[in-house]
């Protein structure tokens, strides 16, 4: 499901937010960039192919590490719970400006 509000509408009382927050983060990513054509890479969560370049994204919380993207030259870590990024670490909320 690409719309994060559907998870809450289906039953917040049964939804364990702590264990499923990763699913909600990834659904938010998909909802914001699905028009660009998403694919699943070997390493990382998702990839976009833009102008003959594959950009691989790893999505996680404020303490998400870069180890999944160690061997990926065009890797970006999207972190939830941070206000500013540095290098290839970008705050997840900034994708909302693509809408």
Backbone torsions as a table, in degrees:
resi	resn	phi	psi	omega
1	UNK	NA	125.9	-176.0
2	UNK	-90.0	-2.7	-178.9
3	UNK	-113.3	118.4	-174.1
4	UNK	-65.6	-28.8	-178.8
5	UNK	-66.3	-24.2	179.6
6	UNK	-64.5	-35.2	178.8
7	UNK	-60.9	-39.8	179.4
8	UNK	-74.6	-36.3	-179.1
9	UNK	-68.0	-29.1	-178.0
10	UNK	-75.9	-9.8	176.3
11	UNK	142.3	85.6	-179.0
12	UNK	-63.6	-31.9	-178.1
13	UNK	-66.6	-30.9	178.4
14	UNK	-90.1	-11.6	-174.0
15	UNK	-87.5	117.8	178.8
16	UNK	-88.8	99.9	-173.8
17	UNK	-62.1	-33.5	-177.5
18	UNK	-66.4	-41.5	-177.0
19	UNK	-85.7	-20.0	-176.0
20	UNK	-111.7	10.7	179.8
21	UNK	-63.6	-31.8	177.1
22	UNK	-61.3	-38.3	177.6
23	UNK	-65.2	-40.3	179.5
24	UNK	-67.5	-40.4	176.9
25	UNK	-60.9	-45.0	-179.0
26	UNK	-68.3	-35.3	176.3
27	UNK	-65.1	-37.7	176.5
28	UNK	-62.8	-44.8	177.8
29	UNK	-57.9	-48.8	-178.9
30	UNK	-61.4	-41.2	-178.7
31	UNK	-65.1	-27.5	-176.7
32	UNK	-89.4	-27.1	-174.9
33	UNK	-121.7	10.0	-176.6
34	UNK	-61.5	-27.5	179.6
35	UNK	-70.8	-11.5	-179.7
36	UNK	-92.3	-9.2	179.8
37	UNK	86.7	97.3	-176.1
38	UNK	-96.0	142.9	171.9
39	UNK	-133.9	167.6	-177.8
40	UNK	-104.9	118.2	-178.4
41	UNK	-87.2	174.5	174.5
42	UNK	-66.9	-45.6	178.7
43	UNK	-113.3	143.9	179.5
44	UNK	93.1	177.4	-177.3
45	UNK	-88.5	-49.5	-176.8
46	UNK	-141.2	162.8	175.9
47	UNK	-140.1	149.1	174.1
48	UNK	-122.4	137.6	175.5
49	UNK	-103.6	112.5	-178.9
50	UNK	-125.4	116.2	178.1
51	UNK	51.3	56.9	176.7
52	UNK	63.5	17.8	177.3
53	UNK	-125.6	128.6	177.1
54	UNK	-94.6	125.3	177.8
55	UNK	-109.4	123.1	-176.3
56	UNK	-102.4	135.3	-178.2
57	UNK	-116.4	136.7	171.3
58	UNK	-117.5	127.9	-172.9
59	UNK	-115.2	133.9	-179.9
60	UNK	-167.2	-170.1	-178.9
61	UNK	-81.3	-168.6	-174.5
62	UNK	-62.2	-22.8	-177.1
63	UNK	-110.0	19.4	-179.7
64	UNK	-62.0	130.2	-178.8
65	UNK	-89.2	179.3	-177.8
66	UNK	-105.7	8.1	-172.3
67	UNK	-66.0	-29.2	178.0
68	UNK	-68.9	-22.5	-177.8
69	UNK	-106.9	19.2	-176.4
70	UNK	-55.6	-43.7	-176.3
71	UNK	-101.8	18.1	-177.5
72	UNK	-107.6	117.6	-177.4
73	UNK	-69.6	-33.1	-178.7
74	UNK	-113.2	58.7	-178.7
75	UNK	-103.9	141.1	178.2
76	UNK	-130.1	131.6	175.8
77	UNK	-97.3	122.9	175.9
78	UNK	-102.4	114.7	-177.0
79	UNK	-109.1	135.4	173.6
80	UNK	-91.6	146.3	176.3
81	UNK	88.9	11.9	174.5
82	UNK	-122.7	153.7	-178.3
83	UNK	-97.0	-34.7	-179.4
84	UNK	-129.7	155.5	179.3
85	UNK	-116.3	178.9	178.4
86	UNK	-156.2	133.3	179.6
87	UNK	65.6	-123.8	-179.9
88	UNK	-97.7	19.3	174.5
89	UNK	-106.1	121.4	-174.1
90	UNK	-126.7	137.6	175.5
91	UNK	-63.5	134.9	-177.7
92	UNK	-62.3	-35.7	-175.8
93	UNK	-61.7	-23.8	-179.1
94	UNK	-63.3	-21.9	176.9
95	UNK	-65.0	-23.1	178.3
96	UNK	-62.1	-22.1	178.0
97	UNK	-76.7	-10.4	177.1
98	UNK	-79.2	-17.0	-175.1
99	UNK	-64.0	NA	NA
